[in-house]
Amino acid sequence: MHQQMYFSTQPVEEPDNPRHLAATIEVIGDDHILFASDWPHHDFDHPRHVFDLPLSLETKRRIMGGNALRLFGIPSPAKPARPRA
């Protein structure tokens, strides 16, 4: 399953303790979770909720787009060059 399946949910049914959701993500593997907003429906999950979870910044980046880029074979956008002072 881990090699061929990706997981997402909408709405995100958050437990009372956000650490329980973080633990579930760790068990599944953060490399196979995709954010699903269900936008433009009126009851969509706002992306900011992911950033409130007790997860590493790298895990949040994977969930919020990195995993989808990899799954669909889309190259990661180049980081903008920093202006020289």
C-alpha positions, 0 to 999 in steps of 0.5 A: 500500500505504501508504494502505490497509495496516497491519502487525503481527507476533506473535511479534516476530522481533527481530534481534540488533541492535534498530536493525535492527528500528527501521530496518525500522519507519522504512522502513514508516512508524511510522504504519502499524504496530500492536502485536500481543501475541497475549495470552492465549497463553503465548508472547505478546510483552510490550509492554515490548519495544517500549519497549526499541527505539531509537525516539522516544517519539512512534513508540512511542505510535503503535505502542502504540495511537495508530495503532489509535485512528486506524485504527478511528476511536476518539477518543483518550482525554482526558488526565486533568486535573492536580490544582491545587495 
